[in-house]
């Protein structure tokens, strides 16, 4: 197991060039300093948030490799810590992780195909028609139990996902959707409980599987997606998935499609596929640009 000293060394290497709050500030002054720092960061608060998410992910990976990977060797660990202390070293390390993950994913697909035939998981949930109609009618529920559970998570508070309250919140029994001008951000309880970061790509792959008609032979094709409605990986809002509408205010026809088609029929299947570790997305879907 990685020691406390190992953790401190990696933290110092990863975050040595990011600004730190002066010591002795009150809680209010510290929060004000954080807000200013995020705003003044090159690229703004979003770039600052993504940089922290990336470096925290690197921390988890390095400590895992220290526990049961090649970094159990002290010399290799010392070299990795030194490498991670510099921007070019972090980039090289991340490139290595990405290439290694591609190899792992390819191997996993082969193993999945070898061990069993293609099978579809049951939809994660059955949409409540009353809640769907409330969404279609643009009647937000406001924050409820689901929103509160997610907002109270340490990682959510750390990256400041809801430092600014969403324009609207639509609660469901499976999670919630936040709404901002021209966009809906989808938060699914079973996904955030298992680790949202690990499901960004799988949710995007599930959407592509539905909308590019790359389903196994004999299965129904998804209804046509309205013009101007586009998908986005959920990383910018720390959610499972985001949909963008072309206009603001949103065309009522598009809102109805999101409620009656996406939430009711597509999302339960997409979430089930993303959560099923044995579900093998076709490579042509995951590699789409």
C-alpha positions as CSV (number, residue, x, y, z in Angstrom):
1,X,0.0,0.0,0.0
2,X,1.2,3.5,-0.8
3,X,2.5,5.3,2.3
4,X,1.5,8.7,3.5
5,X,5.0,9.9,2.5
6,X,4.4,8.5,-1.0
7,X,1.1,10.4,-1.3
8,X,2.7,13.7,-0.1
9,X,5.6,13.4,-2.6
10,X,3.2,12.8,-5.5
11,X,0.9,15.7,-4.4
12,X,3.8,18.1,-4.2
13,X,5.1,17.0,-7.6
14,X,1.7,17.3,-9.3
15,X,0.6,20.6,-7.7
16,X,3.9,22.4,-7.2
17,X,3.3,25.0,-10.0
18,X,-0.4,25.7,-9.2
19,X,-1.2,28.8,-7.0
20,X,-1.8,28.2,-3.3
21,X,-3.9,30.3,-0.9
22,X,-1.8,32.3,1.6
23,X,-1.8,30.9,5.1
24,X,-3.8,32.6,7.8
25,X,-6.8,33.7,5.7
26,X,-10.3,33.4,7.1
27,X,-12.7,31.0,5.5
28,X,-14.4,33.8,3.6
29,X,-11.1,35.3,2.4
30,X,-9.9,31.8,1.3
31,X,-13.1,31.3,-0.7
32,X,-12.7,34.7,-2.3
33,X,-9.0,33.9,-3.1
34,X,-10.1,30.6,-4.8
35,X,-12.7,32.4,-6.9
36,X,-10.3,35.0,-8.1
37,X,-7.6,32.4,-8.8
38,X,-10.1,30.3,-10.9
39,X,-11.2,33.4,-12.8
40,X,-7.6,34.6,-13.5
41,X,-6.3,31.2,-14.5
42,X,-5.3,31.0,-18.2
43,X,-8.5,29.8,-19.9
44,X,-10.7,30.7,-17.0
45,X,-12.4,28.8,-14.3
46,X,-13.3,25.8,-16.6
47,X,-9.6,25.3,-17.5
48,X,-8.7,25.6,-13.8
49,X,-11.3,22.9,-12.9
50,X,-10.2,20.6,-15.7
51,X,-6.6,21.0,-14.7
52,X,-7.4,20.0,-11.1
53,X,-9.5,17.0,-12.2
54,X,-6.6,15.8,-14.5
55,X,-4.0,16.1,-11.8
56,X,-6.2,14.4,-9.2
57,X,-6.7,11.6,-11.7
58,X,-3.0,11.3,-12.1
59,X,-2.6,11.1,-8.4
60,X,-4.9,8.1,-8.2
61,X,-3.2,6.4,-11.1
62,X,0.3,6.9,-9.7
63,X,-0.6,5.7,-6.2
64,X,-2.3,2.6,-7.6
65,X,0.8,1.8,-9.6
66,X,2.8,2.4,-6.4
67,X,0.7,-0.2,-4.7
68,X,0.5,-3.0,-7.3
69,X,2.3,-1.8,-10.5
70,X,5.7,-1.1,-11.8
71,X,6.1,1.8,-9.4
72,X,6.5,-0.6,-6.5
73,X,10.2,-0.3,-7.5
74,X,11.6,2.6,-5.5
75,X,13.9,3.8,-8.3
76,X,11.0,3.8,-10.8
77,X,8.8,5.7,-8.3
78,X,11.5,8.3,-7.7
79,X,11.8,8.8,-11.4
80,X,8.1,9.1,-11.9
81,X,7.8,11.7,-9.1
82,X,10.5,13.8,-10.7
83,X,8.8,13.5,-14.1
84,X,5.5,14.6,-12.8
85,X,6.9,17.7,-11.3
86,X,7.3,19.3,-14.7
87,X,4.6,20.2,-17.3
88,X,6.4,18.3,-20.1
89,X,6.8,15.3,-17.8
90,X,3.2,15.2,-16.9
91,X,2.2,15.3,-20.6
92,X,4.6,12.4,-21.4
93,X,3.2,10.4,-18.5
94,X,-0.4,11.1,-19.6
95,X,0.4,10.1,-23.2
96,X,1.7,6.8,-21.9
97,X,-1.4,6.2,-19.9
98,X,-3.7,6.9,-22.9
99,X,-1.7,4.6,-25.1
100,X,-1.7,1.9,-22.5
101,X,-5.4,2.3,-22.0
102,X,-6.0,1.8,-25.7
103,X,-4.2,-1.4,-25.6
104,X,-6.1,-2.5,-22.5
105,X,-9.5,-1.6,-24.1
106,X,-8.6,-3.5,-27.2
107,X,-7.7,-6.6,-25.2
108,X,-10.9,-6.2,-23.1
109,X,-13.0,-6.2,-26.3
110,X,-11.4,-9.4,-27.5
111,X,-11.9,-11.1,-24.1
112,X,-15.5,-10.0,-24.0
113,X,-16.2,-11.4,-27.4
114,X,-14.5,-14.6,-26.6
115,X,-16.3,-15.3,-23.3
116,X,-19.9,-14.7,-24.3
117,X,-22.2,-13.7,-27.1
118,X,-23.5,-10.1,-27.4
119,X,-26.2,-9.5,-24.8
120,X,-28.2,-6.4,-23.9
121,X,-28.6,-5.4,-20.3
122,X,-32.0,-4.5,-19.0
123,X,-32.7,-0.7,-19.0
124,X,-31.5,0.9,-15.9
125,X,-34.8,2.5,-15.0
126,X,-38.4,3.0,-16.3
127,X,-39.1,6.6,-16.8
128,X,-42.0,8.1,-14.7
129,X,-44.4,9.7,-17.2
130,X,-45.5,12.3,-14.7
131,X,-41.9,13.5,-14.2
132,X,-41.3,13.4,-17.9
133,X,-44.4,15.5,-18.7
134,X,-43.3,18.0,-16.0
135,X,-39.9,18.3,-17.8
136,X,-41.6,18.7,-21.2
137,X,-43.8,21.5,-19.7
138,X,-40.6,23.2,-18.4
139,X,-41.7,23.0,-14.7
140,X,-38.4,22.5,-12.8
141,X,-38.7,20.7,-9.4
142,X,-35.8,22.5,-7.9
143,X,-33.1,20.7,-5.8
144,X,-34.3,17.5,-4.1
145,X,-32.8,14.4,-2.5
146,X,-30.8,13.3,-5.6
147,X,-29.3,16.8,-6.2
148,X,-28.4,17.1,-2.5
149,X,-26.7,13.7,-2.5
150,X,-24.6,14.6,-5.4
151,X,-23.8,18.1,-4.4
152,X,-22.6,17.0,-0.9
153,X,-19.9,14.7,-2.4
154,X,-16.4,15.7,-1.6
155,X,-15.2,15.6,-5.2
156,X,-18.1,17.7,-6.3
157,X,-17.5,20.4,-3.7
158,X,-13.8,20.3,-4.4
159,X,-14.1,21.2,-8.1
160,X,-16.9,23.7,-7.4
161,X,-19.5,22.1,-9.7
162,X,-22.3,24.0,-8.2
163,X,-20.6,27.1,-6.8
164,X,-23.1,28.8,-9.1
165,X,-26.6,27.4,-8.7
166,X,-28.0,26.0,-12.0
167,X,-30.7,27.9,-13.8
168,X,-33.1,25.0,-13.3
169,X,-33.1,21.5,-11.8
170,X,-35.4,18.7,-12.9
171,X,-35.4,15.8,-10.3
172,X,-36.2,12.2,-11.2
173,X,-36.1,9.0,-9.2
174,X,-33.0,8.0,-11.1
175,X,-31.1,11.3,-10.8
176,X,-31.5,14.8,-12.0
177,X,-31.0,17.1,-15.0
178,X,-29.7,20.7,-14.6
179,X,-30.6,23.2,-17.3
180,X,-28.7,26.2,-18.5
181,X,-29.2,28.3,-21.6
182,X,-29.4,25.9,-24.5
183,X,-28.1,22.8,-22.6
184,X,-29.2,20.0,-20.4
185,X,-26.7,18.2,-18.1
186,X,-27.7,14.7,-17.1
187,X,-26.7,13.3,-13.7
188,X,-27.4,9.6,-13.0
189,X,-27.2,8.3,-9.4
190,X,-25.9,4.8,-10.3
191,X,-23.1,6.4,-12.4
192,X,-21.9,9.0,-9.9
193,X,-21.9,6.3,-7.2
194,X,-19.6,4.2,-9.3
195,X,-17.4,7.1,-10.4
196,X,-18.5,9.5,-13.0
197,X,-15.0,10.0,-14.5
198,X,-14.8,6.4,-15.7
199,X,-18.1,6.6,-17.6
200,X,-17.6,9.8,-19.7
201,X,-16.5,7.8,-22.8
202,X,-18.9,4.9,-22.2
203,X,-21.9,7.3,-22.1
204,X,-20.7,9.0,-25.2
205,X,-20.3,5.6,-26.9
206,X,-23.8,4.6,-25.8
207,X,-25.3,7.8,-27.4
208,X,-23.4,7.1,-30.6
209,X,-24.6,3.5,-30.6
210,X,-28.2,4.8,-30.5
211,X,-27.8,7.6,-33.0
212,X,-25.5,6.2,-35.6
213,X,-27.6,3.1,-36.1
214,X,-24.6,0.8,-35.2
215,X,-26.9,-1.5,-33.3
216,X,-26.6,-5.3,-33.7
217,X,-28.7,-6.8,-36.5
218,X,-32.4,-7.0,-35.8
219,X,-32.6,-4.3,-33.2
220,X,-34.7,-1.2,-33.6
221,X,-33.0,2.0,-34.7
222,X,-33.2,5.2,-32.6
223,X,-35.6,7.9,-33.7
224,X,-34.1,10.8,-35.6
225,X,-32.3,13.3,-33.5
226,X,-33.7,16.9,-34.0
227,X,-31.6,19.2,-36.1
228,X,-29.4,21.4,-33.9
229,X,-29.4,19.0,-31.0
230,X,-25.8,17.9,-30.3
231,X,-24.1,15.7,-27.7
232,X,-21.2,16.5,-25.4
233,X,-19.0,14.5,-23.0
234,X,-20.0,15.3,-19.4
235,X,-16.6,16.4,-18.1
236,X,-17.2,20.1,-18.2
237,X,-20.1,19.8,-15.8
238,X,-18.9,16.7,-14.0
239,X,-22.1,14.9,-15.2
240,X,-22.8,11.7,-17.1
241,X,-23.8,13.4,-20.4
242,X,-24.8,16.8,-21.9
243,X,-27.1,17.7,-24.7
244,X,-26.9,21.1,-26.4
245,X,-29.8,22.8,-28.2
246,X,-29.3,25.1,-31.1
247,X,-31.6,27.9,-29.9
248,X,-32.3,29.6,-26.6
249,X,-35.1,29.5,-25.6
250,X,-35.3,25.9,-26.7
251,X,-37.7,25.0,-29.4
252,X,-40.7,23.2,-27.6
253,X,-40.5,20.4,-30.2
254,X,-36.9,19.7,-29.2
255,X,-37.8,19.8,-25.5
256,X,-40.6,17.3,-26.2
257,X,-38.2,15.0,-28.1
258,X,-35.7,15.1,-25.2
259,X,-38.5,14.1,-22.8
260,X,-40.4,11.6,-24.8
261,X,-37.6,10.0,-26.7
262,X,-34.2,10.7,-25.0
263,X,-35.2,10.5,-21.3
264,X,-38.0,7.9,-21.7
265,X,-36.4,5.5,-24.2
266,X,-32.8,6.2,-24.9
267,X,-31.3,7.2,-21.6
268,X,-32.3,4.1,-19.6
269,X,-30.6,1.9,-22.2
270,X,-27.6,4.1,-22.6
271,X,-27.0,4.1,-18.8
272,X,-27.4,0.4,-18.6
273,X,-24.8,-0.2,-21.3
274,X,-22.4,2.3,-19.8
275,X,-22.6,0.6,-16.4
276,X,-22.3,-3.0,-17.6
277,X,-18.6,-3.7,-17.4
278,X,-19.0,-6.6,-19.8
279,X,-20.8,-4.6,-22.4
280,X,-18.6,-4.4,-25.4
281,X,-19.1,-1.2,-27.5
282,X,-18.1,-1.7,-31.2
283,X,-14.7,-0.1,-31.9
284,X,-16.2,1.8,-34.8
285,X,-18.5,3.6,-32.3
286,X,-15.9,4.4,-29.7
287,X,-13.4,5.7,-32.3
288,X,-15.9,8.1,-34.0
289,X,-14.6,11.7,-34.2
